[in-house]
Amino acid sequence: MRAFLSLDLPEDLRDPLGAMIGGLRAGRAVPRENLHITLSFLGEQPEDRLQELHGALEPLRLPAPDLRIGGLDWFGPSKARVLAAIVAPVPELVRLHAEVDRRARKLGIRPERRPFRPHVTLVRFRRQMPPDAVAALHRFLAEPPLVRVPVLPATGVSLQASTLSPDGARYDALAAYPLF
């Protein structure tokens, strides 16, 4: 099963995050209910290994990091693949990421090795963007909408299953872990 650990967003962040993409006429917006911060992408894992991870994460007792949105950026090896809201890597967030990764590795799970760049993916782009979509993205990035996003604490960590389809990913929460 394809899985990841996510940091759950407070409900009061979802509308301002959606407003950050304003009138962008390129790509596919991530559905409001799918907005999250990926703490650790686990890839394909057998169900029994995810059950072991659940047992290792259940006693997790860490403070909820404040989520500070610091603007927009795009990610991709050479072209824009996603447009994301950047989240400040406050110490509590960095510690949380390190701890869930450590617990996964202790069980033999090898999370993705990319450097941790906390963000919320807002829009996904096709591999080959048409020229009009590229132009729309450049215009948008030159003058993005100004949106006031409140600083709020994360609500918890979730173990998520991810199912890919032509219509986008579907996420199913397998377990939730509160933060304090």
GROMACS elastic network, one bead per residue, 0.5 to 0.9 nm:
[ bonds ]
;  ai    aj funct       b0    kb
    1    43     6  0.77633   500
    1    44     6  0.50456   500
    1    45     6  0.51737   500
    1    46     6  0.60239   500
    1    47     6  0.67367   500
    1    50     6  0.88239   500
    1   161     6  0.67096   500
    1   162     6  0.76694   500
    1   163     6  0.83225   500
    2    41     6  0.88358   500
    2    42     6  0.72199   500
    2    43     6  0.50395   500
    2    45     6  0.62136   500
    2    46     6  0.87768   500
    2   160     6  0.84813   500
    2   161     6  0.57661   500
    2   162     6  0.53900   500
    2   163     6  0.69291   500
    2   164     6  0.89710   500
    3    41     6  0.66551   500
    3    42     6  0.53842   500
    3    43     6  0.55381   500
    3    44     6  0.63780   500
    3    45     6  0.69218   500
    3    50     6  0.84095   500
    3   159     6  0.71808   500
    3   160     6  0.55056   500
    3   162     6  0.56248   500
    3   163     6  0.87614   500
    3   171     6  0.89818   500
    4    38     6  0.70126   500
    4    39     6  0.75899   500
    4    40     6  0.56968   500
    4    43     6  0.69211   500
    4   111     6  0.85741   500
    4   158     6  0.83106   500
    4   159     6  0.60454   500
    4   160     6  0.53737   500
    4   161     6  0.67063   500
    4   162     6  0.75468   500
    5    37     6  0.86433   500
    5    38     6  0.60724   500
    5    39     6  0.54243   500
    5    40     6  0.51169   500
    5    41     6  0.63673   500
    5    42     6  0.74548   500
    5   100     6  0.79713   500
    5   157     6  0.68253   500
    5   158     6  0.56330   500
    5   160     6  0.60251   500
    5   161     6  0.89519   500
    6    36     6  0.62179   500
    6    37     6  0.54600   500
    6    39     6  0.51419   500
    6    40     6  0.70066   500
    6    41     6  0.84791   500
    6   156     6  0.84238   500
    6   157     6  0.55772   500
    6   158     6  0.52367   500
    6   159     6  0.65404   500
    6   160     6  0.70332   500
    7    36     6  0.59952   500
    7    37     6  0.50125   500
    7    38     6  0.62522   500
    7    39     6  0.62557   500
    7   154     6  0.67229   500
    7   155     6  0.75515   500
    7   156     6  0.59653   500
    7   158     6  0.64788   500
    8    35     6  0.82244   500
    8    36     6  0.56391   500
    8    37     6  0.69070   500
    8   154     6  0.59653   500
    8   155     6  0.55085   500
    8   156     6  0.52546   500
    8   157     6  0.57218   500
    8   158     6  0.67990   500
    9    12     6  0.82306   500
    9    13     6  0.66746   500
    9    14     6  0.74020   500
    9    35     6  0.73841   500
    9    36     6  0.59582   500
    9    37     6  0.76808   500
    9    67     6  0.83984   500
    9   152     6  0.86831   500
    9   153     6  0.80910   500
    9   154     6  0.54117   500
    9   155     6  0.59986   500
    9   156     6  0.78132   500
   10    13     6  0.56610   500
   10    14     6  0.72851   500
   10   152     6  0.71461   500
   10   153     6  0.72710   500
   10   154     6  0.60487   500
   10   155     6  0.57805   500
   10   156     6  0.89961   500
   11    14     6  0.55923   500
   11    15     6  0.79550   500
   12    15     6  0.67215   500
   12    16     6  0.76728   500
   12   150     6  0.80375   500
   12   152     6  0.82353   500
   13    16     6  0.56224   500
   13    17     6  0.61180   500
   13    18     6  0.86899   500
   13   149     6  0.68295   500
   13   150     6  0.69517   500
   13   151     6  0.84231   500
   13   152     6  0.76783   500
   14    17     6  0.51817   500
   14    18     6  0.61911   500
   14    19     6  0.86839   500
   14    32     6  0.64203   500
   14    33     6  0.82541   500
   14    35     6  0.72865   500
   15    18     6  0.50381   500
   15    19     6  0.61708   500
   15    20     6  0.87854   500
   15    32     6  0.78795   500
   16    20     6  0.64084   500
   16   147     6  0.66274   500
   16   148     6  0.70237   500
   16   149     6  0.56287   500
   16   150     6  0.82067   500
   17    20     6  0.52215   500
   17    21     6  0.75874   500
   17    32     6  0.87830   500
   17    35     6  0.86881   500
   17    69     6  0.88169   500
   17    85     6  0.73655   500
   17   120     6  0.84212   500
   17   122     6  0.75672   500
   17   147     6  0.82292   500
   17   149     6  0.71758   500
   18    21     6  0.60011   500
   18    22     6  0.74940   500
   18    29     6  0.84876   500
   18    30     6  0.87817   500
   18    31     6  0.89196   500
   18    32     6  0.71698   500
   18   122     6  0.71983   500
   19    22     6  0.51839   500
   19    23     6  0.87153   500
   19   145     6  0.78241   500
   19   146     6  0.88916   500
   19   147     6  0.68159   500
   20    71     6  0.85951   500
   20    72     6  0.81270   500
   20    85     6  0.80015   500
   20   122     6  0.84317   500
   20   144     6  0.74230   500
   20   145     6  0.60845   500
   20   146     6  0.72600   500
   20   147     6  0.60215   500
   20   148     6  0.89899   500
   20   149     6  0.89148   500
   21    24     6  0.57738   500
   21    29     6  0.82657   500
   21    83     6  0.86582   500
   21   122     6  0.73185   500
   21   123     6  0.79174   500
   21   140     6  0.84493   500
   21   144     6  0.75056   500
   21   145     6  0.72408   500
   22   140     6  0.87153   500
   22   144     6  0.75894   500
   22   145     6  0.60685   500
   23   140     6  0.81504   500
   23   145     6  0.85368   500
   24    27     6  0.82392   500
   24   136     6  0.69005   500
   24   137     6  0.69482   500
   24   139     6  0.88207   500
   24   140     6  0.62218   500
   24   144     6  0.88158   500
   25    28     6  0.89181   500
   25   133     6  0.69808   500
   25   136     6  0.61876   500
   25   137     6  0.75990   500
   25   140     6  0.86732   500
   26    29     6  0.87270   500
   26   123     6  0.83798   500
   26   124     6  0.88174   500
   26   125     6  0.73715   500
   26   129     6  0.85877   500
   26   132     6  0.82593   500
   26   134     6  0.75648   500
   26   135     6  0.89497   500
   26   136     6  0.63193   500
   26   137     6  0.64291   500
   27    81     6  0.89700   500
   27    82     6  0.84229   500
   27    83     6  0.89879   500
   27   123     6  0.60507   500
   27   124     6  0.54724   500
   27   126     6  0.68931   500
   27   129     6  0.82627   500
   27   133     6  0.73812   500
   27   137     6  0.87966   500
   28    31     6  0.89287   500
   28   122     6  0.85335   500
   28   123     6  0.53669   500
   28   124     6  0.52472   500
   28   125     6  0.64152   500
   28   126     6  0.86138   500
   28   168     6  0.89046   500
   29    32     6  0.85856   500
   29   121     6  0.87792   500
   29   122     6  0.58107   500
   29   124     6  0.64055   500
   29   125     6  0.89464   500
   30    33     6  0.82951   500
   30    34     6  0.64635   500
   30    35     6  0.68224   500
   30   121     6  0.70640   500
   30   122     6  0.52893   500
   30   123     6  0.54866   500
   30   124     6  0.70495   500
   30   168     6  0.84251   500
   31    34     6  0.53604   500
   31    35     6  0.68796   500
   31   122     6  0.82865   500
   32    35     6  0.56094   500
   32   122     6  0.87990   500
   33    36     6  0.84831   500
   34   169     6  0.85588   500
   34   170     6  0.78971   500
   34   171     6  0.70012   500
   35   120     6  0.63754   500
   35   121     6  0.68865   500
   35   122     6  0.72835   500
   36   119     6  0.81759   500
   36   120     6  0.56756   500
   36   121     6  0.75560   500
   37    87     6  0.85680   500
   37   118     6  0.64460   500
   37   119     6  0.57490   500
   37   120     6  0.52081   500
   37   121     6  0.78509   500
   38    41     6  0.67347   500
   38   118     6  0.73084   500
   38   119     6  0.76386   500
   38   120     6  0.78429   500
   39    93     6  0.88703   500
   39    96     6  0.79965   500
   39    97     6  0.53834   500
   39    98     6  0.87195   500
   39   100     6  0.76496   500
   39   101     6  0.81092   500
   39   116     6  0.78211   500
   39   118     6  0.76378   500
   39   157     6  0.84710   500
   40    97     6  0.70248   500
   40   100     6  0.73622   500
   40   101     6  0.64436   500
   40   104     6  0.89833   500
   40   111     6  0.60757   500
   40   112     6  0.69185   500
   40   116     6  0.84823   500
   41   110     6  0.89831   500
   41   111     6  0.55334   500
   41   112     6  0.55938   500
   41   113     6  0.89904   500
   42    45     6  0.71557   500
   42   104     6  0.83724   500
   42   109     6  0.70275   500
   42   110     6  0.66915   500
   42   112     6  0.64715   500
   43   110     6  0.83889   500
   43   111     6  0.71086   500
   43   112     6  0.76120   500
   45    48     6  0.83227   500
   45    49     6  0.65038   500
   45    50     6  0.67230   500
   45   109     6  0.79208   500
   46    49     6  0.54068   500
   46    50     6  0.65670   500
   46    51     6  0.88411   500
   47    50     6  0.50675   500
   47    51     6  0.61899   500
   47    52     6  0.87274   500
   48    52     6  0.63278   500
   48    53     6  0.86890   500
   49    52     6  0.50178   500
   49    53     6  0.62618   500
   49    54     6  0.86168   500
   49   107     6  0.77056   500
   49   108     6  0.86901   500
   49   109     6  0.79461   500
   50    54     6  0.61068   500
   50    55     6  0.86720   500
   50   159     6  0.84952   500
   51    55     6  0.64390   500
   51    56     6  0.87962   500
   52    55     6  0.51244   500
   52    56     6  0.63747   500
   52    57     6  0.87772   500
   52   107     6  0.74668   500
   53    57     6  0.61222   500
   53    58     6  0.85455   500
   53   103     6  0.73725   500
   53   104     6  0.62838   500
   53   107     6  0.71060   500
   53   109     6  0.87329   500
   53   159     6  0.89501   500
   54    57     6  0.51357   500
   54    58     6  0.59926   500
   54   159     6  0.77431   500
   54   174     6  0.88740   500
   54   175     6  0.71662   500
   54   176     6  0.89897   500
   55    58     6  0.53894   500
   55    59     6  0.77272   500
   56    59     6  0.68205   500
   56    60     6  0.77686   500
   56   103     6  0.64877   500
   56   104     6  0.80493   500
   56   107     6  0.86346   500
   57    60     6  0.52004   500
   57    61     6  0.89818   500
   57   100     6  0.73719   500
   57   103     6  0.73209   500
   57   104     6  0.87912   500
   57   177     6  0.72657   500
   58    61     6  0.85703   500
   58   175     6  0.89720   500
   58   176     6  0.84219   500
   58   177     6  0.63804   500
   58   178     6  0.89942   500
   59   177     6  0.84486   500
   60    99     6  0.88410   500
   60   100     6  0.86822   500
   60   177     6  0.71963   500
   60   178     6  0.81445   500
   60   179     6  0.79990   500
   61   177     6  0.86771   500
   61   178     6  0.78188   500
   61   179     6  0.63789   500
   61   180     6  0.68563   500
   62    65     6  0.88194   500
   62    92     6  0.81569   500
   62    95     6  0.87305   500
   62    96     6  0.70933   500
   62   178     6  0.86137   500
   62   179     6  0.56838   500
   62   180     6  0.60375   500
   63    92     6  0.68237   500
   63    93     6  0.88979   500
   63    96     6  0.84001   500
   63   179     6  0.55176   500
   64    92     6  0.72066   500
   64    93     6  0.78928   500
   64    96     6  0.86959   500
   64   153     6  0.56952   500
   64   154     6  0.54677   500
   64   155     6  0.68427   500
   64   156     6  0.71339   500
   64   178     6  0.84088   500
   64   180     6  0.53581   500
   65    90     6  0.71780   500
   65    91     6  0.79746   500
   65    92     6  0.50906   500
   65    93     6  0.53077   500
   65    94     6  0.89606   500
   65    96     6  0.82776   500
   65   152     6  0.83760   500
   65   153     6  0.54375   500
   65   154     6  0.58506   500
   65   155     6  0.88619   500
   65   179     6  0.85131   500
   66    88     6  0.89437   500
   66    90     6  0.75124   500
   66    92     6  0.79683   500
   66    93     6  0.79024   500
   66   151     6  0.63335   500
   66   152     6  0.53522   500
   66   154     6  0.62485   500
   67    87     6  0.64363   500
   67    88     6  0.70690   500
   67    89     6  0.87130   500
   67    90     6  0.81642   500
   67    93     6  0.84509   500
   67   150     6  0.84399   500
   67   151     6  0.55708   500
   67   152     6  0.54750   500
   67   153     6  0.56547   500
   67   154     6  0.63681   500
   68    86     6  0.83058   500
   68    87     6  0.55200   500
   68    88     6  0.54180   500
   68    89     6  0.84464   500
   68    90     6  0.82746   500
   68   149     6  0.80531   500
   68   150     6  0.75848   500
   68   151     6  0.51806   500
   68   152     6  0.73856   500
   68   153     6  0.88479   500
   69    72     6  0.85964   500
   69    85     6  0.64239   500
   69    86     6  0.56636   500
   69    88     6  0.63272   500
   69   119     6  0.83410   500
   69   149     6  0.67081   500
   69   150     6  0.80993   500
   69   151     6  0.74168   500
   70    85     6  0.70579   500
   70    86     6  0.53383   500
   70    87     6  0.58537   500
   70    88     6  0.63342   500
   71    84     6  0.83866   500
   71    85     6  0.56726   500
   71    86     6  0.56389   500
   71    87     6  0.80352   500
   72    83     6  0.69544   500
   72    84     6  0.55936   500
   72    86     6  0.57793   500
   72   141     6  0.81935   500
   72   144     6  0.83473   500
   73    82     6  0.84348   500
   73    83     6  0.58670   500
   73    84     6  0.55111   500
   73    85     6  0.65888   500
   73    86     6  0.67261   500
   73   141     6  0.84365   500
   74    79     6  0.86039   500
   74    80     6  0.56328   500
   74    81     6  0.70511   500
   74    82     6  0.54871   500
   74    84     6  0.59218   500
   74    85     6  0.87172   500
   75    78     6  0.84473   500
   75    79     6  0.76803   500
   75    80     6  0.55932   500
   75    81     6  0.57726   500
   75    82     6  0.54139   500
   75    83     6  0.66235   500
   75    84     6  0.75984   500
   76    79     6  0.54097   500
   76    80     6  0.50401   500
   76    82     6  0.69119   500
   77    80     6  0.77780   500
   77    81     6  0.81305   500
   78    81     6  0.87515   500
   79   127     6  0.81042   500
   79   128     6  0.88404   500
   79   129     6  0.88456   500
   80    83     6  0.72453   500
   80   124     6  0.85626   500
   80   125     6  0.68887   500
   80   126     6  0.87574   500
   80   127     6  0.83870   500
   80   129     6  0.86932   500
   80   134     6  0.86950   500
   80   137     6  0.89428   500
   81   123     6  0.84593   500
   81   124     6  0.59154   500
   81   126     6  0.67530   500
   81   127     6  0.67727   500
   82   121     6  0.64725   500
   82   122     6  0.72841   500
   82   123     6  0.55007   500
   82   125     6  0.58127   500
   82   126     6  0.89875   500
   83   120     6  0.86404   500
   83   121     6  0.60717   500
   83   122     6  0.57103   500
   83   123     6  0.50447   500
   83   124     6  0.65287   500
   83   125     6  0.81036   500
   84   119     6  0.60005   500
   84   120     6  0.53243   500
   84   122     6  0.51662   500
   84   123     6  0.69226   500
   84   124     6  0.89334   500
   85   118     6  0.88076   500
   85   119     6  0.54591   500
   85   120     6  0.51134   500
   85   121     6  0.64873   500
   85   122     6  0.68545   500
   86   117     6  0.79334   500
   86   118     6  0.63933   500
   86   120     6  0.66323   500
   86   121     6  0.87630   500
   87    90     6  0.85520   500
   87   117     6  0.79267   500
   87   118     6  0.52167   500
   87   120     6  0.73541   500
   88    93     6  0.86017   500
   88   117     6  0.87596   500
   88   118     6  0.70115   500
   88   119     6  0.83114   500
   89    92     6  0.81222   500
   89    93     6  0.60437   500
   89    94     6  0.60493   500
   89   116     6  0.87953   500
   89   117     6  0.75684   500
   89   118     6  0.64561   500
   90    93     6  0.54160   500
   90    94     6  0.64001   500
   90    95     6  0.87849   500
   91    94     6  0.51200   500
   91    95     6  0.60928   500
   91    96     6  0.85349   500
   92    95     6  0.51351   500
   92    96     6  0.60985   500
   92    97     6  0.86660   500
   93    96     6  0.50574   500
   93    97     6  0.62159   500
   93    98     6  0.86289   500
   93   118     6  0.84686   500
   94    97     6  0.51834   500
   94    98     6  0.62149   500
   94    99     6  0.86340   500
   94   116     6  0.81634   500
   94   118     6  0.88112   500
   95    98     6  0.50792   500
   95    99     6  0.60631   500
   95   100     6  0.87249   500
   96    99     6  0.51232   500
   96   100     6  0.62774   500
   96   101     6  0.85187   500
   97   100     6  0.54956   500
   97   101     6  0.61622   500
   97   102     6  0.85345   500
   97   116     6  0.79037   500
   98   101     6  0.51729   500
   98   102     6  0.59836   500
   98   103     6  0.86673   500
   99   103     6  0.62134   500
   99   104     6  0.86177   500
  100   103     6  0.51781   500
  100   104     6  0.62105   500
  100   105     6  0.86534   500
  101   104     6  0.51159   500
  101   105     6  0.61081   500
  101   106     6  0.85565   500
  101   109     6  0.87565   500
  101   110     6  0.84089   500
  101   111     6  0.68169   500
  102   105     6  0.51775   500
  102   106     6  0.61328   500
  102   107     6  0.88684   500
  103   106     6  0.51707   500
  103   107     6  0.67597   500
  103   109     6  0.87454   500
  104   107     6  0.53785   500
  104   108     6  0.67014   500
  104   109     6  0.51975   500
  104   110     6  0.71112   500
  104   111     6  0.73607   500
  105   110     6  0.57089   500
  105   111     6  0.73472   500
  106   109     6  0.73028   500
  107   110     6  0.87904   500
  110   113     6  0.81074   500
  112   115     6  0.87506   500
  113   116     6  0.84447   500
  114   117     6  0.84825   500
  121   124     6  0.75120   500
  125   128     6  0.81653   500
  125   129     6  0.68504   500
  125   133     6  0.89924   500
  126   129     6  0.55119   500
  126   130     6  0.87327   500
  129   132     6  0.81313   500
  129   133     6  0.60853   500
  129   134     6  0.62770   500
  130   133     6  0.53546   500
  130   134     6  0.64449   500
  130   135     6  0.88150   500
  131   134     6  0.50455   500
  131   135     6  0.61744   500
  131   136     6  0.85758   500
  132   135     6  0.50533   500
  132   136     6  0.60997   500
  132   137     6  0.86260   500
  133   137     6  0.61271   500
  133   138     6  0.86230   500
  134   137     6  0.51350   500
  134   138     6  0.62715   500
  134   139     6  0.87012   500
  135   138     6  0.51225   500
  135   139     6  0.61983   500
  135   140     6  0.85445   500
  136   139     6  0.51574   500
  136   140     6  0.60832   500
  136   141     6  0.86271   500
  137   140     6  0.50170   500
  137   141     6  0.60972   500
  137   142     6  0.85674   500
  138   141     6  0.51678   500
  138   142     6  0.61644   500
  138   143     6  0.88745   500
  139   142     6  0.51936   500
  139   143     6  0.66668   500
  139   144     6  0.83337   500
  140   143     6  0.54235   500
  140   144     6  0.52894   500
  140   145     6  0.82379   500
  141   144     6  0.53682   500
  143   146     6  0.86639   500
  144   147     6  0.89648   500
  152   155     6  0.89574   500
  154   157     6  0.83112   500
  154   179     6  0.77127   500
  155   178     6  0.68052   500
  155   179     6  0.65027   500
  155   180     6  0.86088   500
  156   176     6  0.69103   500
  156   177     6  0.56519   500
  156   179     6  0.50204   500
  156   180     6  0.84352   500
  157   175     6  0.85377   500
  157   176     6  0.58048   500
  157   177     6  0.50667   500
  157   178     6  0.63982   500
  157   179     6  0.72557   500
  158   173     6  0.63399   500
  158   174     6  0.73060   500
  158   175     6  0.56581   500
  158   177     6  0.60936   500
  158   178     6  0.86458   500
  159   172     6  0.85555   500
  159   173     6  0.59228   500
  159   174     6  0.54492   500
  159   175     6  0.51942   500
  159   176     6  0.63818   500
  159   177     6  0.83654   500
  160   171     6  0.61871   500
  160   172     6  0.55016   500
  160   174     6  0.54972   500
  160   175     6  0.72956   500
  160   176     6  0.88601   500
  161   170     6  0.81278   500
  161   171     6  0.56053   500
  161   172     6  0.51266   500
  161   173     6  0.63692   500
  161   174     6  0.66327   500
  162   169     6  0.63614   500
  162   170     6  0.57304   500
  162   172     6  0.66151   500
  162   173     6  0.89802   500
  163   168     6  0.85016   500
  163   169     6  0.55284   500
  163   170     6  0.51559   500
  163   171     6  0.65057   500
  163   172     6  0.83363   500
  164   167     6  0.80502   500
  164   168     6  0.60295   500
  164   170     6  0.64452   500
  164   171     6  0.88958   500
  165   168     6  0.52331   500
  165   169     6  0.59522   500
  165   170     6  0.77641   500
  166   169     6  0.81666   500
  167   170     6  0.88994   500
  173   176     6  0.72249   500
